[in-house]
Amino acid sequence: MHKTDTLNLLRDLVAFDTVSERSNMALIGYVRDYLSAHSVESHVIANEAGTKANLFATIGPKQDGGVALSGHTDVVPVEGQDWSSDPFGAVERDGRIYGRGTCDMKGFIAAALALVAKVDAGRLKRPLHLAFSYDEEVGCTGVVPMVEAIGRDLPMPEIVIVGEPTMMSVVHAHKGFGAYETTIHGKAAHSSLPDAGVSATLIAGKLMQALQAILAERAALTPHHSPFIPPHSTFNVGRLSGGEAVNIIPGKCRMEWEYRAISNEDAAAIPAAFAKAAEAIEARERERFPGVRIETVRLAGVPPFVPQADSDAEALLKRLLGTNEAGAVSFGTEAGVFQQGGMSVVICGPGDIAQAHQADEFVEVSQLKACEALLDRLAEWLCQDA
């Protein structure tokens, strides 16, 4: 017999090692069987290799509209972290549940599954959807095929609640993210003969200066009401590697960089401006050596989640939580993907993001109970006439 309470469901979910580099199929099978035991049909959307999958299910009327509860099933690695207990064996201590993914974000998934056991599907006037994804932690790539299927093969929710940890506060915005790897091919030479070579690392320096100028230009266009800290888009060069020895002009350099964009406009403008700057730098350097090349590939990306006036999702969550407050967060989620898919989206879930990705990750039991209370009120709202 399946467990139906949030805490026991969370223990079961944590026991599945769903680190992004591994399969989540065992967890998806568990959820599918759980839903089947409650007469709920699941739609499993697997990747091409069949090693990972999304799961979408509808409780109540099989139609568009209603509310989807969204959560990602993958977690970050535990290697190199000093855990005081088994990270995949959830334990309760002092009002907290410890384990990988308890906070980010299997706690919300457990609460959503517990709601299925409590809700009377026959009373629902609007559907309750579940949308569980894979590979959120490595760029929100898994949710994309599910969003593509929504509205085509699957019902289109009116509202999506992304249950990332916000301490049960309403969040209506986060920055977008783009990660890139730029490889510079110069010409190696002995360091005593600088005119005989083209330094790939010096070219990398020029590219970094170009990025700095691009972001300064975008910052000047930042709206005064930006909810973010800092209020403008930013960039970072996180890794720079190149050269073989102190007395050799580097012939190759690799630069890994990212941007954090406050808007879809910045998310498009920053890589486009960088590509234009790289092309100009490459052309100048080729006057010295025709073999110079600057090659950039996109590693990952998450679209911005932008505030929307009169958002149905935000209005509903404020009503159910009895608050007038909504804010922005600095971390990325799948919210922007759902928003670009035409759905009204809000982020709200149990736990503190400060505990995510850490050794001894935990979620407060009180946070899970607050989430349960919110979902209970949501179920009652779905039972009302539209």
Secondary structure in CASP SS format (residue, H / E / C, confidence):
PFRMAT SS
TARGET T0000
AUTHOR 0000-0000-0000
METHOD secondary structure of the structure
MODEL  1
M C 1.00
H C 1.00
K C 1.00
T C 1.00
D C 1.00
T H 1.00
L H 1.00
N H 1.00
L H 1.00
L H 1.00
R H 1.00
D H 1.00
L H 1.00
V H 1.00
A C 1.00
F C 1.00
D C 1.00
T C 1.00
V E 1.00
S C 1.00
E C 1.00
R C 1.00
S C 1.00
N C 1.00
M H 1.00
A H 1.00
L H 1.00
I H 1.00
G H 1.00
Y H 1.00
V H 1.00
R H 1.00
D H 1.00
Y H 1.00
L H 1.00
S H 1.00
A H 1.00
H C 1.00
S C 1.00
V C 1.00
E C 1.00
S E 1.00
H E 1.00
V E 1.00
I E 1.00
A E 1.00
N C 1.00
E C 1.00
A C 1.00
G C 1.00
T C 1.00
K C 1.00
A E 1.00
N E 1.00
L E 1.00
F E 1.00
A E 1.00
T E 1.00
I E 1.00
G C 1.00
P C 1.00
K C 1.00
Q C 1.00
D C 1.00
G C 1.00
G C 1.00
V E 1.00
A E 1.00
L E 1.00
S E 1.00
G E 1.00
H E 1.00
T C 1.00
D C 1.00
V E 1.00
V C 1.00
P C 1.00
V C 1.00
E C 1.00
G C 1.00
Q C 1.00
D C 1.00
W C 1.00
S C 1.00
S C 1.00
D C 1.00
P C 1.00
F C 1.00
G C 1.00
A C 1.00
V E 1.00
E E 1.00
R E 1.00
D C 1.00
G C 1.00
R E 1.00
I E 1.00
Y E 1.00
G C 1.00
R C 1.00
G C 1.00
T H 1.00
C H 1.00
D H 1.00
M H 1.00
K H 1.00
G H 1.00
F H 1.00
I H 1.00
A H 1.00
A H 1.00
A H 1.00
L H 1.00
A H 1.00
L H 1.00
V H 1.00
A H 1.00
K H 1.00
V C 1.00
D C 1.00
A H 1.00
G H 1.00
R H 1.00
L C 1.00
K C 1.00
R C 1.00
P C 1.00
L E 1.00
H E 1.00
L E 1.00
A E 1.00
F E 1.00
S E 1.00
Y C 1.00
D C 1.00
E C 1.00
E C 1.00
V C 1.00
G C 1.00
C C 1.00
T C 1.00
G C 1.00
V H 1.00
V H 1.00
P H 1.00
M H 1.00
V H 1.00
E H 1.00
A H 1.00
I E 1.00
G C 1.00
R C 1.00
D C 1.00
L E 1.00
P C 1.00
M C 1.00
P C 1.00
E C 1.00
I E 1.00
V E 1.00
I E 1.00
V E 1.00
G C 1.00
E C 1.00
P C 1.00
T C 1.00
M C 1.00
M C 1.00
S C 1.00
V C 1.00
V E 1.00
H E 1.00
A E 1.00
H E 1.00
K C 1.00
G E 1.00
F E 1.00
G E 1.00
A E 1.00
Y E 1.00
E E 1.00
T E 1.00
T E 1.00
I E 1.00
H E 1.00
G C 1.00
K E 1.00
A C 1.00
A E 1.00
H E 1.00
S C 1.00
S C 1.00
L C 1.00
P H 1.00
D H 1.00
A H 1.00
G C 1.00
V E 1.00
S C 1.00
A H 1.00
T H 1.00
L H 1.00
I H 1.00
A H 1.00
G H 1.00
K H 1.00
L H 1.00
M H 1.00
Q H 1.00
A H 1.00
L H 1.00
Q H 1.00
A H 1.00
I H 1.00
L H 1.00
A H 1.00
E H 1.00
R H 1.00
A H 1.00
A C 1.00
L C 1.00
T C 1.00
P C 1.00
H C 1.00
H C 1.00
S C 1.00
P C 1.00
F C 1.00
I C 1.00
P C 1.00
P C 1.00
H C 1.00
S C 1.00
T E 1.00
F E 1.00
N E 1.00
V E 1.00
G E 1.00
R E 1.00
L E 1.00
S E 1.00
G E 1.00
G C 1.00
E C 1.00
A C 1.00
V C 1.00
N C 1.00
I E 1.00
I E 1.00
P C 1.00
G C 1.00
K E 1.00
C E 1.00
R E 1.00
M E 1.00
E E 1.00
W E 1.00
E E 1.00
Y E 1.00
R E 1.00
A E 1.00
I C 1.00
S C 1.00
N H 1.00
E H 1.00
D H 1.00
A H 1.00
A H 1.00
A H 1.00
I H 1.00
P H 1.00
A H 1.00
A H 1.00
F H 1.00
A H 1.00
K H 1.00
A H 1.00
A H 1.00
E H 1.00
A H 1.00
I H 1.00
E H 1.00
A H 1.00
R H 1.00
E H 1.00
R H 1.00
E C 1.00
R C 1.00
F C 1.00
P C 1.00
G C 1.00
V C 1.00
R E 1.00
I E 1.00
E E 1.00
T E 1.00
V E 1.00
R E 1.00
L E 1.00
A E 1.00
G E 1.00
V E 1.00
P C 1.00
P C 1.00
F E 1.00
V C 1.00
P C 1.00
Q C 1.00
A C 1.00
D C 1.00
S C 1.00
D H 1.00
A H 1.00
E H 1.00
A H 1.00
L H 1.00
L H 1.00
K H 1.00
R H 1.00
L H 1.00
L H 1.00
G C 1.00
T C 1.00
N C 1.00
E C 1.00
A C 1.00
G E 1.00
A E 1.00
V E 1.00
S C 1.00
F C 1.00
G C 1.00
T C 1.00
E C 1.00
A H 1.00
G H 1.00
V H 1.00
F H 1.00
Q H 1.00
Q H 1.00
G C 1.00
G C 1.00
M C 1.00
S E 1.00
V E 1.00
V E 1.00
I E 1.00
C C 1.00
G C 1.00
P C 1.00
G C 1.00
D C 1.00
I H 1.00
A H 1.00
Q H 1.00
A C 1.00
H C 1.00
Q C 1.00
A C 1.00
D C 1.00
E C 1.00
F E 1.00
V E 1.00
E E 1.00
V H 1.00
S H 1.00
Q H 1.00
L H 1.00
K H 1.00
A H 1.00
C H 1.00
E H 1.00
A H 1.00
L H 1.00
L H 1.00
D H 1.00
R H 1.00
L H 1.00
A H 1.00
E H 1.00
W H 1.00
L H 1.00
C C 1.00
Q C 1.00
D C 1.00
A C 1.00
END
